[in-house]
Amino acid sequence: MGDELLPVIDPKTINNIVGDELREAILKGVFRPGERLRQQDIARRLGVSRIPVREALQRLEAEGLVKIQPYKGAVVAEFTMQDVREIFFLRGLLEGTAAKLAAARMTLEVMDNIKALLAQMEYLIGHDADVQALADINARFHETIYKQANSPKLYNMIKGLWMSFPKSSLLFPRDRASVSLHEHQEIVDALLAGDADRVEALVRFHVESVAKDEIEWVEHFGLESSEMADGGDSAKSNT
């Protein structure tokens, strides 16, 4: 090998990678609400030392995804329906504001992207596509609108709320997709009309509508956070 140097990996990069891996695993329901997160096991699975795992768990605690308890260590946070209601309430306020700001800054290019994403969603729903594929397109639809607000702090607050509870915390009523498609179309129509106030009202209504359906679904089946099955309208999908 001679004098050839091995690549040096910045410890901050390792910490970020470990944090991202753990966050994704929690949001996808790999780790269930209330499940203990053992540093040694996670470090072995990720091929790292316990130091970046410990630091990642501390960051996730600050995000609300993990709770670090005396004598027990880190566990995946459990969520009550009151937590979910509060998150959706804040989402309605912030997402409505972002959409209103975006409407005033909308361009033809961004509008074309939004319409294309809506068309993809309609196609996926019509062809009984995989829920995750629909969730990914749906997330891009919302992100494209909110980024146009040109308010990075507001956008990051919204993203934080999207990631503030695990995917396994909610079940998804599958007939919700067609309702969301109709609500999305109304939002697009208001954007095309340049009616910022109507865009704000429609986005708030949409978030409230999603919240109402999901909460009713969960309460109908009497499910607790630790029993809620994976495959729901996740923080990422924000249908």
N, C-alpha and C positions, 0 to 999 in steps of 0.2 A: 504494500500500500504506500510505501515511501513516506513522503511528507504530506500526503493528501489529508486534508482535515475533514473530520466528521461534522455534519451540520449541527449547529447549536440551536436548540429549541428554547425559545424564551419561556421562562416559567409562567409568565402572564398568559401566554398562548395555551399552555397546558391547562391552566386554571379555567380559562374560558371554554376550552373544549370539554373538560369534565363537567362544568356547569351546564353547558348546552345539552350534553348527553343525558344528564340527570333530569333536567327540566323536560326534555322531550319524552323521556321514559315515564315521568309522572303524568304529563298531559295526555299521553296515549293510554294510560291505565296499566302500564307494565307493573308499576308499584301501586297498590291499592290504598285508598284512604285508611289511615290508621296503621299501615304496615311499617314495621321498623326498618330503617335504612342503616345497615351495618357498614361502617367505613371500611373495614378490612375486606369484606366480601365485594363491595363495589370497586375498591382499589384493584383487587385481583381480576375482576371481570374486565376492567378498563386498562389493565396493564400499567398502572401508575402507583405512586406511593400514596400513603394516607393523607399527606399534607394537602394536595390539591382537592381531594375529596372533602376534607374537613372545611376548607375555605368555600367550596362550592355549596355545601350544605348551609353554611352561614348566610351566603347570598340568597339562597332559595328560601331561607327563613324570612329574610327581609322582604321577599316578594310575596310571602304568604302561602307558599306551596309546601313548606316544611315547618314542623315545630320541633324544637330541641328541648327535651324534657330532662330534668334532673334524674340521674340513676337509670334512665332508659335510653337516652341518646336521641337521635333524630328519627322522627316518624313523619309519614305523609300526612299533611293536614286534612282534617275532616271538615266538611262544610254542611251548614244547616240551610234550610230553605230561606231563612232570613238573610243569610249571607248572599245567596243567589239573588234574592229580590233587590238587595242593596246594590249589587254589582250591575244588574240590569238597569236600575234607576240611574246610576251614574253613567252607564253607557249611553242611555237615551239622551242625557244632557250633553255629553261631550261629542257624541257622534252627530247629533243634530246640529250642533254649533260648527263642527268641522265641515259638514255637508253644505251648510249655508255659506261659509267662507269659500268653499270650493266652487260653488255655483257662480260666485262673482268673479272668479278667476278662470273659468272653464275655457278651454281652447278646442278647436275642431279636432286636433290630433288626439287629445285625451278623450274627448267625447266619442270618437270612433273606437278607441280602445275599450271604453266602457260598454258600448253597444255590442262589440264583438264578444266580450265576456258574457253579456246577457244572452246572446245567441248560443254560445257554447253551453250555458246552463240549461237553456231550453232544450237543446239537443240531448244532453245527458239525462235530463228528467224524462224525455220522451222515449229514451232507449233503456230505461231502467238501469242506469249506470251505477257503478260502485259508489257507495256513500262518500268514501274518501276523495274520489276524483271530483265529485260535486262540491265537497267542502273546500277543496283547493281552489277551484275556479271561483267559488263564492267569496273566499277570503280575498282573492285578487280583485274582485269587483269592488268590495268595500275599500280595500287599501288604495286602489286607483283614485277613488273619489276623495278620500280623506287626505291623501298626500297632496292633492291639488290645492288644499287650503293653505299650503305653504306655512304651516305652523308646526315645526318639528316637536316642540314640547307637547302640544295638544295631541299630535299623532302618537307620540310615545306613551302618553297617559292612556289613550285608547287601547294601544297594543298591550299595555300592562294589565288592563282590565280583561282583555281577551284571554290572557294567559294566567289569570288569577284563580282559576279552579280547574282541576283535572278533567280530562275528557270523560272519565268514568263517573263523574259526579252527576251527569244528567243523561236521561234516556231521550231518544229522538223519535217523536211521532212521525212516521215515514210519510204520511200524507201532508206534512208541513211543507215539503219542497214546492209543491204546486202553488200553495198560498204565498210563499216567499217569492216565487217567480213573478206572480201578479204584482206584489208590492214593489219589487225591484223595477218592474216595467213602469209603474207610476212614478217612481223616483227618476228614472231616465227621462220620461216625458217632461217632468218638471224642470229637469236640467236643460233639456233642449229648448224649453220655453223661456229659460233664463229667470224663472221665478224662484228666487233664493228663499223667500219666506215659506213657500209651499214645499220646497225641497227639505228644509229644516223640519217642518211639521210631519212630512211623510216619513223621514228617517226616524224621527222619534216614535211615530206610530208603529213603524216596522219593528223596532227594538222592543217596544211594549207588547206587540203582538206575539213575537217570538217568546218573550218571557212568559206571557199568559199561557200559551199552549204548552210550553215545557213544564211549568210549575203544575198546571192542571194534570198533565200526564203523570208526573211523578207522584202527586198527591192521590191520584185515582188508584194507583197501584200500592200506595202506602209504603214506598221504599225509603229506607234510610240511606245516607250518603255512602256507607261502607258496603251496601248491597246493590247499589245502582250499577247496572251492567254497562260494559264498554259499547262504543258504537254510537254515541249520542251526538247532538249538535254541539260540538266542542267549542272551546274558546277560540280555536282557530277558525272554525267554520262560520261562526257568528251569523247564521243564516238570516 
